[in-house]
Amino acid sequence: MIAIQNLRLCRGKKELISSLTTQLEAGQVVAVLGPNGAGKSTLLQAVMVMFKPEHGLVSLNDASVAAYSKQDLSRLIAWQGDLPPAEFGLTVGQRLNLAMEVAHSEPQVMQQRFQSALAYLELESLQTRSLAELSSGERQRVEIAAIMVRDNPIWLMDEPTAHLDLRHQADCLKLMKKEAQNGRLILTVLHDLQQAAAVADIVILLDGKGGVEVGEAATMLTAQRLEPVFGVKLKGIGRDLMPIYSGEIDEEA
Amino acid sequence: MLLDKRSITMGIALFGVVLLVLFVALGMGEHWINPLGALSAMEKMILWDIRLPRLLTAFAVGGMLALAGAWFQVLLGNPLAEPYVLGVAGSAAVGAVSGMMLFPDSVVVTSVGAFIGAWVGIAAVLAFSHLGSTRLLLAGVVLAAFWGAVLMLLMALLPERGLMLAYAWMMGDLSHSSLPIWLLLLMWSLALGCGVFLSASLDKLLLGERHAQALGVNVQSLRKTLLLLASAVTAIAVTAAGTIGFVGLVVPHLMRLMFGSLHKVVLIASAVGGGVLLMIADTAARTAISPAELPVGVLTAMIGVPVFLVLLLRKR
């Protein structure tokens, strides 16, 4: 579905990704992992043609993403990034309507999607509230709902679980898994290894120095692979992989 | 649909307000003249040849300033932006005063100078447009300060009579616009039409440039269109009436507080509301201490700011 060939990304003089070649298919959840500033969000933005690669090509259904009109691209790829600014006083309902205008569906279908997104993220009672009056977590839920209402085959999610409480994090992960099973491709930036282990089929691991590794989640999510990248001791395997905070902190103290 | 009914009600209400203000403002002056009463030839002349053109100029200029303000605000993602922040009005003032120095007796040269000056200011700002909103705003603020300094320099060099003219012009003056009324009203409607046409994309731009692009907006071309549109409208408004502040800042805010943030409504309400505010301000400016006149720019600030602050307090 998405093919990335020899992609090289730099920000200023820093090389984020030296060369990435991979193929992402419908039905997969692909997690992008790596330290701060390694280029995870930038990779998503390069797919969305918001960031210009130094070199290489991202293609979608065999055509370069840069060749699509913004409108066509917006019907294929949905992007969730930073929380949008709230100064201008848009309401939750208006924000979702703006996202929904992209879709070309029957009004009834749209209405149904709108309602089910509101219900899934428990936003019904906030529908007429201004974004400026909401907490970060509530605004994050609105952003996830804004992806749900669009029915695009590809979702790019940049830290979708940020700001969310535990239950909404779980709901968000469940949603990603379910939507991938429904045939969507979900490319997501995550920080929590257990969350990655819970949803990801494929992991793209950035080391922050230009290096990239791509592989099956099961083989990528091991202490041996991740410890040097994150510089933290890890224990456990698979879904139980977690950092050993106490040891680190005791050592320092 | 509920929305349609609401917008019809709103349209009727706005139209009614315009007519009411126009009627009262026409009548007001050194002497009250009832526009619907029996009129002498003299009174007819005062009403239709002096007061009406001036009111229509005020309406068009106020509406255009408010539209330009609304555009600059969404363009820069900053509710504090307005034409003056970007230095466009400052450079227009420099152009006008330069015109005055060269040909002290020609209103036309002053207007042409203002128009050229406005576009010089726009070109200067456009040179920074590729750097993104924050730096564009910063460049605008710095340029505004620069034009202010140039203006002070020119005024120090002006002879005394010219100084008074330049002063009146800088505080806004609707009494001797050299642009024809029909042109101003045409530009007002064109600007509003373009604004309404772009309103769906403008709404998405409220979410920030990346979100707008992800929702299918060609942000780069929209930004260019908006900058040109807002600048052209500012140039015309400033050429017609000098520098009148606060309309571009206060009116779009007021309209957002009253009608929400969606642009179709905000732009229509701003175009009309800005016009009404400036008609009221100009009427107050010419009647408050008649037969002398106050600078209208002082009045827009004195009416606009308290109203804005009261609404701001009530909203929270």
Interface residues (C-beta under 8 A of the other chain):
Chain A: Q45 M48 V49 M50 S69 K70 Q71 D72 L73 S74 R75 I77 A78 W79 G81 D82 P84 P85 E87 F88 G89 L90 T91 Q94 R95 L98 A99 E101 V102
Chain B: Q73 V74 G77 N78 P79 A200 D203 K204 L206 L207 G208 R210 H211 Q213 A214 L215 G216 V217 N218 V219 R256 L257 G260 S261 L262
